[in-house]
Amino acid sequence: MLTNILNPLATQSRSYVENSFELKKTLKSITVHPDDIQASFDVRALYPSIPIKKALEITRERLYSDESLQTRTKWKPDDIITLLEICLETHFKTLDG
């Protein structure tokens, strides 16, 4: 449920890349000059590194300004944030199956 509600917020972002084919297309349009420096970074523990409080604040702001939210759900932004907070702060692990 949350994925269907929140995904449209992500697709509106300037940094959103739908898939690797779109990324490749975007990268092809970039001109690299001789004095440019290229770098890549490996992300270690991406999700545990996200500042949850800040992520929830930003998401709340985006939900309140989303004019199409009511077409996707009857839930109020604060209810969505409560559920998202539970998802982000709850860590389930399985050991030995």
Phi, psi and omega in degrees: 000312182297324179301314180295328180283319188269334183306317178300334176293320181292320184292344179275350183285146178295333183267004183289132174233122187292319183198180183293332178293319177293321178299315180300317179298317180295315181295327178296332183275356181270131176266127179257121180269156182303330181268003176285152176247127178258141179214154172226152182233138172268132180265125178252124179059058183304303186292320176294343181273349181288128176287103189301314182302314180294318179299319179292321178299312181296316180297318178301313178301315181295321178295317180294331180266358181280108182288341182262003184304316183294344176279340181262334184199158173266354180292147177274152181308319180295327177291320178297317180296321177300315179293320179296320178299318177300316181296318184285331185260357179257121181243116177256136178230145177244127176244139179054046177088000000 
